[in-house]
Amino acid sequence: MRLLVLAAALLSAPVLAQATAQGDVAAILAAAGPGTRFGLMVVDDGGRTIAEVNPDERFIPASNTKMFTTAAAYATLDMQAPAGTGASVRLEPDGRGAPGVVLVGGGDARLSSAPDCAADCLSTLADAVAARTRIVGDVAGDDSAFPDQRWSPGMSWNNIPTRSGTGVSALTLDNNEAVLTVTPGAAGTMPAVASDGYYTVDNRVLTVAGAKNALSYDRAPNSRVVRLTGTIAAGAEPQRLRMGIDDPAYHAAWRFAQLLRARGVRVTGAITARHRPLTPADDPAMREGAPAARPPAEPALATLTPGPLAADVVTINKTSQNLHAELLLRLVGARDGSGSIADGQAQVGAMLARAGVPRWAYDFSDGSGMSSYNRISPRGAVTFLRWVAAQPWGAEWRASLPVGGQDGTLARAFRGTALDGRIFAKTGTLNATNALAGYLVGASGRTLTFAFYANDVPQDAGAAAVMYKALLKVAAAN
């Protein structure tokens, strides 16, 4: 009889813990107020459900999308190989005497023109040209390694002027960003604005006394005129504004011409860009057989070798780097296809099928999470995360996630709490959306897998703090 009572107690303990966690979560979310739609699923290391809220509804995952993109890379590519084909430069006869220069991108996300560049440097290619000739004609940027899909379906147009919505290109330089530095003057005057000259600045900012900085900028798509507005406080530190580039291939060629001139190379021609238009052959659903091969080009004068893909995954997940995630999706798609968004999504879908995630549980339109068309259910995300944990590369991939209270986009979250250093999860923030999914260590020491989403968050409300509080309760009860 005593054994039966003990067995019943052992069986009821998990049920009581689940009921406690479920009740605590429900109370916390109810206190968040009306409007927000929550989705949550938490399971223990045996797959038993601990807490759930709308687990089979579909939610906008925001930057949670990067989990699926980066895992697809681990599932399909050699992560110790270089991050795409490095940028290269070649000379082309143009029939006018001086050779033309073509700067070619291969999907590398980390090409840099910074003065202190130590690896993957555009200056290396400029040195190679300067060593061969002292006069060139046109300087072209060629990003035709991928189809010309600079923005994904469902990305809000108002993000285009910002670094979050910068154009995606196989020829990427300096994260496809331009930097303006605004330095306040005396109260009542316009501040000074420094830039590299790529954009023309319409400066309408006023320096004011005793006020907070309130700077903003705007730019029409494909325009190279930036309008600065707002105020900057007199005596404030210079403010750096990082904005997007609409034609990265052209921008890279423009910057390359600057480096050539600095090395005494005379540029006599025009700055141009070469793109590959998107065609039906770039969609695996419309393509018959292998994607069409592109004609061979002139041999490269010099080629860079980027660092391994695994290192860039850490950048993508820890800092939520949108551009690098989009390029990674295209690299995944280039393995057996053309490098289009559709080819990348075909690989993501194949991975999720292997993971046992039903097709209705997700839809993805990009690799970064900027698209409002993306959808995932909490149960689908948890099924995926548990599958990842069982893969040979699962531990390495998990190490790329932000750690609560320690680093990345969770550096400030959970600091000083029971989950400081014990939650490993990808964040997500978009208009009216918050997301967090990954793994946490409960009070018992067991690892729990979770996916938590908040959609339709009212403009004057915040969901992240409520979600963190609910997860702390779940961790304490388990």
Backbone hydrogen bonds, N-H to C=O, Kabsch-Sander energy under -0.5 kcal/mol:
donor,donor_aa,acceptor,acceptor_aa,energy
5,V,1,M,-2.1
6,L,2,R,-2.4
7,A,3,L,-2.6
8,A,4,L,-2.4
9,A,5,V,-2.2
10,L,6,L,-2.4
11,L,7,A,-2.1
12,S,8,A,-2.0
13,A,9,A,-1.6
15,V,11,L,-0.7
16,L,12,S,-2.9
17,A,13,A,-2.6
18,Q,14,P,-2.6
19,A,15,V,-2.5
20,T,16,L,-2.7
21,A,17,A,-2.7
22,Q,18,Q,-2.9
23,G,19,A,-2.4
24,D,20,T,-2.6
25,V,21,A,-2.6
26,A,22,Q,-2.3
27,A,23,G,-2.2
28,I,24,D,-2.2
29,L,25,V,-2.7
30,A,26,A,-2.1
31,A,27,A,-1.5
32,A,29,L,-1.0
33,G,30,A,-1.3
37,R,455,N,-3.0
38,F,36,T,-0.6
39,G,453,Y,-2.5
40,L,53,V,-2.9
41,M,451,A,-1.8
42,V,51,A,-2.5
43,V,449,T,-2.6
44,D,48,R,-2.3
47,G,44,D,-2.1
50,I,42,V,-3.2
51,A,42,V,-1.3
53,V,40,L,-2.7
57,E,54,N,-1.2
59,F,376,I,-2.5
64,N,61,P,-2.2
65,T,62,A,-2.0
66,K,63,S,-1.6
67,M,64,N,-1.7
68,F,64,N,-0.6
68,F,65,T,-0.7
69,T,65,T,-1.7
70,T,66,K,-2.6
71,A,67,M,-2.1
72,A,68,F,-2.0
73,A,69,T,-1.5
74,Y,70,T,-1.9
75,A,71,A,-2.2
76,T,72,A,-1.2
76,T,73,A,-0.5
77,L,73,A,-2.9
79,M,77,L,-0.9
81,A,78,D,-1.5
83,A,307,G,-2.0
84,G,82,P,-2.2
85,T,106,G,-1.5
88,S,104,V,-2.3
89,V,302,A,-2.1
90,R,102,V,-2.0
92,E,100,G,-2.7
98,A,96,R,-0.9
100,G,92,E,-3.7
101,V,138,D,-3.0
102,V,90,R,-2.7
103,L,101,V,-0.5
103,L,140,A,-3.2
104,V,88,S,-3.1
104,V,102,V,-0.6
105,G,142,D,-2.7
106,G,85,T,-0.6
107,G,170,A,-2.5
108,D,85,T,-0.7
112,S,120,D,-2.2
117,C,114,A,-1.9
122,L,112,S,-3.2
124,T,121,C,-0.9
125,L,121,C,-0.7
125,L,122,L,-0.5
126,A,122,L,-1.9
127,D,123,S,-2.6
128,A,124,T,-1.5
129,V,125,L,-1.8
130,A,126,A,-2.6
131,A,127,D,-1.9
132,R,128,A,-0.6
132,R,129,V,-1.2
133,T,129,V,-2.5
136,V,266,R,-2.9
137,G,99,P,-2.8
139,V,270,A,-2.5
140,A,101,V,-3.1
140,A,138,D,-0.5
141,G,272,T,-2.0
142,D,103,L,-3.3
142,D,140,A,-0.5
143,D,141,G,-0.6
143,D,274,R,-2.2
146,F,143,D,-1.4
148,D,276,R,-2.7
149,Q,147,P,-1.7
155,M,152,S,-1.5
156,S,370,M,-0.6
159,N,156,S,-1.9
160,I,157,W,-1.7
162,T,159,N,-1.6
163,R,242,R,-0.9
165,G,159,N,-0.8
165,G,162,T,-1.0
166,T,163,R,-0.9
167,G,245,I,-2.4
168,V,150,R,-1.3
170,A,143,D,-0.6
172,T,108,D,-0.6
172,T,170,A,-0.8
174,D,111,L,-2.5
176,N,173,L,-2.0
177,E,173,L,-0.5
177,E,174,D,-1.2
178,A,243,M,-2.6
180,L,241,L,-2.6
181,T,194,A,-2.6
182,V,180,L,-0.6
182,V,239,Q,-3.1
183,T,181,T,-0.6
183,T,192,A,-2.9
188,G,207,T,-3.6
189,T,186,A,-2.1
192,A,183,T,-2.4
194,A,181,T,-2.5
200,T,224,R,-3.2
202,D,200,T,-0.5
202,D,226,V,-3.5
203,N,201,V,-0.9
204,R,202,D,-0.7
204,R,228,L,-2.0
206,L,230,G,-1.9
207,T,189,T,-3.1
208,V,232,I,-2.2
214,A,231,T,-3.0
216,S,229,T,-2.2
218,D,227,R,-1.6
223,S,220,A,-2.3
226,V,200,T,-2.9
226,V,224,R,-0.5
227,R,218,D,-2.7
228,L,202,D,-2.4
228,L,226,V,-0.6
229,T,216,S,-2.6
231,T,214,A,-1.2
232,I,206,L,-1.9
234,A,208,V,-3.0
236,A,233,A,-2.1
239,Q,182,V,-2.7
241,L,180,L,-3.2
241,L,239,Q,-0.6
242,R,240,R,-0.5
243,M,178,A,-2.9
243,M,241,L,-0.6
244,G,161,P,-1.7
245,I,176,N,-0.9
251,H,247,D,-2.5
252,A,248,P,-2.7
253,A,249,A,-2.0
254,W,250,Y,-2.6
255,R,251,H,-2.5
256,F,252,A,-2.4
257,A,253,A,-2.3
258,Q,254,W,-1.4
259,L,255,R,-1.9
260,L,256,F,-2.3
261,R,257,A,-2.5
262,A,258,Q,-2.1
263,R,259,L,-0.7
263,R,260,L,-1.0
264,G,261,R,-1.9
265,V,260,L,-2.4
266,R,134,R,-2.6
266,R,264,G,-0.5
268,T,136,V,-2.8
268,T,266,R,-0.7
269,G,137,G,-1.6
272,T,139,V,-2.2
272,T,270,A,-0.5
274,R,141,G,-3.2
275,H,273,A,-0.5
282,D,279,T,-2.3
283,D,280,P,-1.8
286,M,283,D,-1.9
287,R,283,D,-1.1
289,G,287,R,-0.6
301,L,89,V,-3.3
302,A,89,V,-1.3
304,L,87,A,-2.8
309,L,81,A,-2.2
310,A,79,M,-2.8
311,A,308,P,-0.6
312,D,308,P,-0.9
313,V,309,L,-1.9
314,V,310,A,-1.4
315,T,311,A,-1.4
316,I,312,D,-2.6
317,N,313,V,-2.8
318,K,314,V,-2.7
319,T,315,T,-1.8
320,S,316,I,-1.0
321,Q,315,T,-0.5
321,Q,316,I,-0.8
322,N,320,S,-0.8
325,A,321,Q,-1.6
326,E,322,N,-2.3
327,L,323,L,-2.3
328,L,324,H,-2.1
329,L,325,A,-2.1
330,R,326,E,-1.6
331,L,327,L,-2.2
332,V,328,L,-2.5
333,G,329,L,-2.1
334,A,330,R,-1.5
335,R,331,L,-0.5
335,R,332,V,-1.0
337,G,333,G,-0.8
339,G,333,G,-0.9
344,G,340,S,-2.1
345,Q,341,I,-2.7
346,A,342,A,-1.9
347,Q,343,D,-1.4
348,V,344,G,-2.0
349,G,345,Q,-2.8
350,A,346,A,-2.0
351,M,347,Q,-2.1
352,L,348,V,-2.4
353,A,349,G,-2.0
354,R,350,A,-1.8
355,A,351,M,-1.7
356,G,352,L,-0.5
356,G,353,A,-1.0
357,V,352,L,-2.6
361,A,358,P,-1.6
362,Y,359,R,-1.2
363,D,375,R,-2.2
372,S,154,G,-2.6
374,N,371,S,-0.8
375,R,363,D,-3.3
376,I,59,F,-1.8
377,S,361,A,-1.4
379,R,55,P,-2.5
381,A,377,S,-2.4
382,V,378,P,-2.4
383,T,379,R,-2.6
384,F,380,G,-2.1
385,L,381,A,-2.6
386,R,382,V,-2.4
387,W,383,T,-1.7
388,V,384,F,-2.5
389,A,385,L,-2.1
390,A,386,R,-0.8
390,A,387,W,-0.8
391,Q,388,V,-1.9
394,G,391,Q,-1.9
397,W,393,W,-2.4
398,R,394,G,-2.7
399,A,395,A,-1.7
400,S,397,W,-1.7
401,L,398,R,-1.7
404,G,423,I,-2.6
405,G,410,L,-2.7
405,G,413,A,-1.4
406,Q,403,V,-2.3
407,D,403,V,-1.9
409,T,318,K,-1.5
410,L,407,D,-1.4
411,A,408,G,-1.6
415,R,412,R,-1.0
417,T,414,F,-2.0
420,D,417,T,-1.7
421,G,404,G,-2.9
421,G,419,L,-0.5
422,R,419,L,-2.0
423,I,419,L,-0.6
424,F,439,Y,-3.4
425,A,402,P,-1.8
425,A,423,I,-0.5
426,K,437,A,-2.8
428,G,435,A,-1.2
430,L,433,T,-1.8
433,T,430,L,-2.7
434,N,454,A,-2.3
435,A,428,G,-2.2
436,L,452,F,-2.3
437,A,426,K,-1.6
438,G,450,F,-2.2
439,Y,424,F,-2.7
440,L,448,L,-2.3
441,V,422,R,-2.6
442,G,440,L,-0.6
442,G,446,R,-2.7
443,A,475,A,-2.8
445,G,442,G,-1.9
448,L,440,L,-3.5
448,L,446,R,-0.5
449,T,43,V,-2.3
450,F,438,G,-2.4
451,A,41,M,-1.9
452,F,436,L,-2.4
453,Y,39,G,-3.2
454,A,434,N,-2.7
455,N,37,R,-2.8
456,D,432,A,-0.5
457,V,432,A,-2.0
461,A,458,P,-2.0
467,M,463,A,-2.4
468,Y,464,A,-2.6
469,K,465,A,-2.1
470,A,466,V,-2.1
471,L,467,M,-2.1
472,L,468,Y,-2.1
473,K,469,K,-1.7
474,V,470,A,-2.2
475,A,471,L,-2.7
476,A,472,L,-2.3
477,A,473,K,-1.8
478,N,474,V,-0.6
478,N,475,A,-0.9
